[in-house]
Amino acid sequence: MGPSLDRWPASRHPEESVPEIRPFRALRYDRSVVVDLGLVVAPPYDVVGPELRASLVARHPANVVSLDLPAEELGDEPDDRYRRAARTLAAWRSNGTLRKDPHPSVYVYEQTYVVPGTNDERTQRGFFARLCLEPFGPDAAVLPHERTLAGPREDRYKLLRATGVNTSPVVALFDDRSGKTGQRLAFAAAGPPDVEVTDDDGVRHRLWAVAADGDGAPAEIAAALIAAAAARPVTIADGHHRYETALQYRDERRMTRSCEEDPPFDYLLTLFLEATGEPLTVLPTHRLLRGIGDERAAALLDRAGELFDVERVGSAEALVRAFEGAGASDGGGRGRFGLWTRVGGAFLTARREAFEPFLPPGGQALRSLDVTLLGAALERLAGIDADAVQAGAVAYSKSAADAIAAVRVGDGVDAAFLLEGTPVASISAVARAGDVMPQKSTYFYPKALSGLVINPHEW
């Protein structure tokens, strides 16, 4: 038999800065209680608006959104919604809606999807496990690539403190250029899945529980997957707010339970994705300039030559064709943009030597990013600095066609800059250099569903 559950061997090696990753016993919906899991899973909280939330709750009374995104109700006192989520969780565990798996496991996860704006179908595999929390720093084994905002951190902190579970995962990238991780994931995914659902975007999600205890093939696969992900520092791809919230919660719990060795609140639910063996999709986030007026928008076209090689276009269709499927390739980072105003548009190619005086401090990986170049261009050509961005001078769109349409409609949007996706390798390079990207630099697609596995802070 393998080691006992409460003393599972750590994957950390004391002589090097590598992450500690462990299997866990997930809370999962009991299929005898919830027959159709498609009715109870949900997108992560940060992409769920009020209308979608209402729709999810209407699908099933046990939809996970009631835990992951509790809503305020009439007559609520401050923080009542978080306490309500805790009571809901306790009720679902008591009545058998959620049950804890009997074996510590890693959970192989597969998503099959079409890249938005294309006909390109992809399959992405990774695995859920627990990641040991540690503060960010130059020698840390967990590396961030973006800054967080106080509001979302406070919301996630209050929810975590009330419930003591992780309902949505952090997503972390690791490299295994041997290709063995991909082979092991494919082997685990060859059998019938424990869960198979298709979401509202047509993405198929499948899950396999791979028991990590015992001496058989599943335990060997689980150990090998963990070892590959724990061989070197990992980069957070998505979920920075969740990570920092969990770190704050861990520090608070340590103050009250300082004598406890290896407590479960030291760990966080994480989806690990291998970043080299298969294409990961990072969608661009296009920039919409608000309130600059037609005259300043037209001047952007005239002044763009200060920083870019400019190829004018009279029709937006060419721009849409070039940038609508920009997440389908890893070809970003070339300094190539689209610009559209109500008097026309252009393809823009950055002349990097022209940008040098205007780039922010940081390493070469950060300074060469398309989003960094565009930030410098907005300040130089349109007078939109970081404070103006914070004040709402820039809005965002995932769709090039929608961005163009917003300019045509007007309603305060006067110009659109279209981008290509940020290459995955650039994200890791920025993180390794200790830099962070501007806000809205990355949008990993598809998102991991909430409710497939829940990580309770208990062994």
Secondary structure, DSSP 8 states (H G I E B T S, - for coil): ----GGG------TTS----EE-B--EEE-TTT-S-GGGT-B--GGG--HHHHHHHHHH-TT-THHHHS----TT--TTHHHHHHHHHHHHHHHTTSEEE-SS-EEEEEEEEEE-TTS--EEEEEEEEEEEE-----TT-SEE--B---HHHHHHHHHHHHHH-EE-S-EEEEE--TTSHHHHHHHHHTTS--SEEEE-TTS-EEEEEEEE-SSSSHHHHHHHHHHHHHTSS-EEEEE-HHHHHHHHHHHHHHHHH-TT-SS-GGGEEEEEEEESSSS--EE---EEEEES-HHHHHHHHHHHGGGTEEEEEES-THHHHHHHTTTTSSS---S-EEEEEETTEEEEEEE-HHHHGGG--SS-HHHHTSHHHHHHHHHHHHH---HHHHHTTSEEEES-HHHHHHHHHH-TTEEEEEE-----HHHHHHHHHTT--B-TT---EES---BSS-BEES--
